[in-house]
Amino acid sequence: MVANKRVLIALTSYHGPFYADGNKTGVFLVEALHPFNTYKARGYEVDFVSETGSFGWDAHSLTEDFLNGQDRKDYENKDSEFNKALANLKKPSEVNAADYSIFFASAGHGTLFDYPTAKGLQSIAADIYEQGGVLSAVCHGPAIFDGLNDKKTGKNVLTGKVITGFTDVGEAIMGVDTIMKEKNLLSVEDIAKKYNVKYLAPIGPWDDFSITDGRIVTGVNPASASSVATRSMDAAEK
């Protein structure tokens, strides 16, 4: 049974120009909001952390296509549980890994810029994993695993695991594959190849698709954010 029902959701600190239309990337909103609500609904406490203690929203994630209904109400209501939790965003130095049973890496293309070198976030994740906790990530969130080693083996935490994450096909459909190459950003599929781990793709790049392999849980896209959260709790409670 899970030792404590507390989750740490990581946010990217990168908030800058990325898209061809000049818009900024950053945190993809529902990839933080949906997990937050899913964890809270099952009685978990949730804290947010970023490498620098700051963040910004991905501009495209705030459009009506991705943000509507109750999600938009939660976002626009300053007194929502979600916004109250965000107001207490922590830096890694303010986090005690022993307090958490689950680490969840939210996403947005911003993660490709800072997660692979976010030593603070990676150190916390490694500590949570070492103490028997679950590491989970959605969409571009698996970028956190690039350079994240298992303290017990010294090998990358993905070694021998099967993962998923945002597809290269999806990057091409969005028209950002060439931008990523220009900026030397690795896709999730690139990271899987780098560490010689098996990557599974969904039938369609926008399908809700997530995978549990031991204490590593990954999902493909915004539609998969809640299922990753649910899977991570199931894994933690085994």
N, C-alpha and C positions, 0 to 999 in steps of 0.2 A: 504494500500500500504506500502511496505517496507520503513522504515525510512532512512536507508542508505544501499547502495549496497556494503557492505564490509563483507568478510568472513575470519574467523580465522581457519586455518587448523592445528590441533594438530598432533605432531609426537611423537612417543615413544623415550625416551632417552636411553632405554636399548639396548645395542649392545654387545652381548656376546654369547658364545657357547650354542647351544640348540639342534641341530639335531643330530641324531645317527651317521651321517658321520663326525661329528666334526665341521660342518659349523655354523656360527653365525646367529642368528636372529637379527632383528632390524625393520626398516621401510620397508614394502613391497612396492617397488617403484611405481608401477602403481596405488596403492591405495592412493597415494599422487598426482601423475602426472595427472591421468585421471580427478579427481575432479577439480584440478587446471585449466586444460584446459577447462573443462565444465563451470566453473564459469566465467572464463575470456571471453569465447565466448558469454556470455550473459551480458557482461558489468560490472561484479563485480570486485572489487579490492580484492586481496587475500594476506594475510600475513600468515607466518608460525610461530609456537611457539612449544617449548618443555619444559618439566619441568626443565631441567638443561641448556637449550640453546645449546645443542649438540645432535647429532644423528648419526646413522650409518645405512647402508642399509642391509636388509636381503639378505644373499648371494644367496639364491635360487631365489629371485625375479629378479636377474640380469642375469639369464640364458636365452638362446634363446627362450625357451618355453614361458616365461612370458614377455620378453623384446625384441621387434623386430620392424621393420618398422620405422614409424615416432616417436614412443615412444623412441626407442633407439637413434634416432637422437636428440631428445629433451634432453635426458639424457647426451649424449656425447658432445653436444654443450655447451661450457661454457658460451656462450652469449645468450642462450635461456632464454625466460621470466621465465621459471621454475627455472633454476639455479640462475638467478639473484635474484629471490624472496627467494630462499633457503639461499643465501649469507647473507640475512638480517634476518635470523632466530632470533626470540625474546625469551627472558625468560618471565615467567609470570609477573614479576615485571615491565616489559617494556610495558605491554599491558593495554590499557584502554578498558574495556568491553563495555562501552557506544559507542565505535566506530564501533561495529559489530552487524549485524542482524542475522548472522548464525555462529554456531560453528560446525566444522566438525572434528570428530575423525578418522584420518586415522589409518592404522593397520599394521599387521605383528605380529607374536607371541610375539615380544618384549613387546607389550602393556599389555600382561597378567602379566608381571613382575612389570611394574611401574605405569600403569594407575590407579589401585585401590587405590594407596597411593599418587597419584600426586595431592596434595592439592592445588598447584598453578593453575594447569589446571582446576581442579574441581571448584575452586572458581570463575574463569573467566566464565566457562560454566554456573554455577548457576546464576551469575549476568546477563549474556546474556539472559537466560531463564526468569529471573524475570522481565526484561524490555520488554518482549514480543517476544524475539527472538526464533530461531529454534535451537534445538540440533540434530545433525545428526552423524551417526557412521556407518562404514562399516566393515564387516568381524569380526575381533577380537576387533575392536574399541569400541563396547559396554562395554568393560571392564571399560571404563571411568565412567560408571553409577554405578559401585559398590562403594557405599559410597557417591554418589552425591545426595544431598537432595534439594528439592524445598524449597526456602527460605520462601515462603508464607505459606506452609503447614507443613514444618518440616519433611515431608515424602520423601522417595526416589522418584526421578523424574519419575521413571518408574511405580509408583503405579497406577494401573488401566489401564495401557497401554498394547498394543500388540506390540511385537518386533520380530525381527529376527536377525541373525548373523551367524557366521560360525558354521556349524553343528558338533555334536559329531561324526556323521558318517564320515564326512570329516576328522576329527582328526584321526580316526582309519585308514582311507584309506592312510593318509599321514604317518602313523606309529609313531605318536607323542603322542597318547593318554596315553601310559604308562609313557612316559617322563614327561608329564604334571602332572600326579598323583604323580610321584616321587618328583617333585618340588613343589607340593601343589598349582598348578595353576588351577584356576577355568575356565572352558569353558564358552562360552556365554550361553549355555543351563543351566549350573550350576548356573549362575548369575540370570537367569530368575526364576529358582526354589527358589533361596535364597530370592528373593523379591516377590515371589508368583505372578509373572506376566505371561501372556500368551505368549508363544513362538511359532511362526509359521515357519515350515521348508519348503524349496522348494521341488519340486518333485525330483530334482537331486541336489547334493551338489555343482555342478559347474554352475548351471543355474543363469542367471541374475534375481535376485529376491530381491525386496525391498518393504518396508511397510511405509506408513505415518499414524501416529495416533496423530492427533492434531499437536503439535509442536515438536514431536519426530519422527525422520526418521531413519530407520535402513536398512541395506542391508547385504547380505550373504557372499560375496566373492569378489575377484578382478574384476570379470565380472560385478559386481553390483555397482562399485564405481561411475561411471558416472550417473547411474539412481538415486542413493542416492543424488548426488549433484543437479540433476534436480528437484527431489522431494522437496529438502530442499528450493530451490528458489521458487517453486510453493507455498509451505507452508508459506514462509516469505512474499510473495506478495499478499496473500489473504486479 
